[in-house]
Amino acid sequence: MGVVFLIVVGGILGWLAAIIMRVEDARGIGRNVAAGIGGAIVTGFLVGPLLGFGHILDGRHSIAGLLTALAGAIVLLLAVNLLQKRELR
């Protein structure tokens, strides 16, 4: 159940991260959601337990964990956009 929650919330956080970074466009919605899911999974499995928020598979969800997942989504979305712009040059 924790992984499904992480995927759904990660998709929402990816969309929110795109709005925060002002990189949302109609063609990149899938990329933004995928970056959000990836960032949320990385932070949910690796960063959250290191910071003491608990492992995502334990079923404990907190505001601090969600904010950490949002930060992970923003970082991953930033990396994806930087790599994409580098390929266009």
N, C-alpha and C positions, 0 to 999 in steps of 0.2 A: 504494500500500500504506500510506503514511503517513496518508492521510486516513481509510481504513477503521480503522486502529489508533486514530486520534484519536477517531473516533465511538464505537467499542466502549469504549475506556478512558474517554471522556467520559461515557458513560452510567453506568459504574460509579462514576466520580468524582461524578456528580450524586447518585447514591443515597447515597454516602458523605458528601457535603456535607449532604444532608438529615438524616442521622443525627447529624452533628456539630452542626448548628444546631438539632436537635430539632424539625423541622417535618415529619417524615414522617407520612403518613397514607395510607390505602388509596386515597383519591380523587386524591391529588396525585402519585402515582408517575410518571405520564407527564410532568407538569410538572417534577418534580425531575430526571428523566433528560434532558429537553429543555434545561433550564437547565445541566446538567452538560456536555452536548454543546456548547451555545453558548459556555459559559465556556472549555471546553477548546479549541475552535476559535479563539476570539479570542486566547487566550494562546499557542496553538501557532503561529499565523500572525503575530501582532503583537508580543506581549510577550516571548516566548521569544527571538527573534532580537535584539531590542533589549538583552536582558540577557546575550547571548552563549551561549545554550543551543543555538543552531543552529535552522535552519528545519525544521519538521516534515516537509516533503517530502523532505529529505535522507536520511531514514531513521535519523537518530540520535536515540535515546531515552535519557533519563537520569532519575535520581531527582529532580534539581533541576527538570527540565522537567515531570515528573509532579506535583511539589509546586506548581509554578506553575500548572498546569492545575487542580489542586484549589482553589487560592486563587481562580482565575478563576471556577470553578463556584460557590464559596461566595459571592463578590461578586454574581454574576448571580442566584443563588437568593435572596439577601437583597433585591436590587432587585425581583425578581418578587413576593416576599411583601409588601414594603412597598407596591407598587402595588396588589396585590390587596386589602390591608386598607384602603387609601385608597378604593377603589371601593365597599367595603361600607358606608362611613359615610354 
